[in-house]
Amino acid sequence: MKKNMKKLIIVLFALIVSISANSQEKKDNIFKKVFKYSTIYGAYSQTNSIQAPQTFIVTQENNLIETTQKHPSDMMVTYGLRKLAFFQYENRNKFYDGTEKNQSVKSNIGAYKGLEYLYEYSRGRQASREFENQEVFVRYLAKYWLVKGEYQKNELIDIDYKSAEVRFRLPIGKKLSISIGSIYRTYEKAYGHNPIQKYLEDNAWWELAYEYHTDQLYEMIDPFTQESLGYDYLWFNQQGNLIAASDADYRNGVFQNVVNRYNKEELAKIGSFADLAVVAGLDFYHYKKNFWLHLYGNILTKHQLVSGDERYSYNNFVDGDWIDYSAGSVFGFRIGKNLGVFTEVTLQRYWDRNLKEIKVGLNYKL
């Protein structure tokens, strides 16, 4: 399925490029039509990470040992290729560093009719967590229809999918647009399902722990009275090294990694999925020098599983159909020459993954 989806996106991209090229005068070079006004960019950024408060332990010998967790600097490397027209409220005069968000990618209208695309790859580290993100976007926008292909991989919010869609558009005046069509999505993960939850319904936690580690029973003795304080377990890894001095230490520390590993291995056994859904969108765009408003929203419903194990499908998890959505708004106005107010909101819910970005600001020039 993964190969078929890649072929579908390649075919879609080739079709869009062909449409874009054939709609222009034949004497023009195809390469020029596809890549004119595009930008190749790369960037590197590094900042200090948030450091935890200082923590200490005191040994039996009365030695003070610092146990503060140290995080290396956050960093990100980004490179990409983009051809996206700016809306009038967006800043055109800037260098791309991979952190900017162009609203054309999320909305169903663009500042330019025709071919637009984006390829971006980034990898980095945030709070000691390594991540790798990819985004591919290609769209051909006409007056009464649009076709779009997309690939999103974001390890920070754990979402990974590919999609292809076709929509009919109905412009209403110069500011409002309605669109409806179908969208085909493929994804590798059984969203909503948590293997460890199912495992613990039928098994004790230590049964899973024994698949990765071993324990040893020991009696706890009060060093002053020599009285027994009960029994607990020492835990060892496969090399025989001590990794936890009690069941509580093991569950609160090492076992978290065991759970993550188990979930990853079990989800990988399930395989990938593909579904087909109805998609509908609404877009409103108004711009004046001192006031602008851009609203957009999409809903996905009437999902039909095309391939994948139905037992682990999202339909089965929610016991029926569900609604995915994405929406956003950009609003700004100026009062006189000195005061300006702006807001930007982006919301998305795909399966059980949520993305929310909100910016609100006020500027006053002295």
Beta strands, then each sheet from edge to edge (+ up, - down):
strand 1: 39-47
strand 2: 56-58
strand 3: 64-66
strand 4: 74-83
strand 5: 114-126
strand 6: 129-141
strand 7: 145-154
strand 8: 159-172
strand 9: 176-187
strand 10: 214-221
strand 11: 228-236
strand 12: 242-244
strand 13: 273-288
strand 14: 291-307
strand 15: 324-335
strand 16: 339-350
strand 17: 353-364
sheet 1: 1+ 4- 5+ 6- 7+ 8- 9+ 13- 14+ 15- 16+ 17-
sheet 2: 2+ 3-
sheet 3: 10+ 11- 12+
end
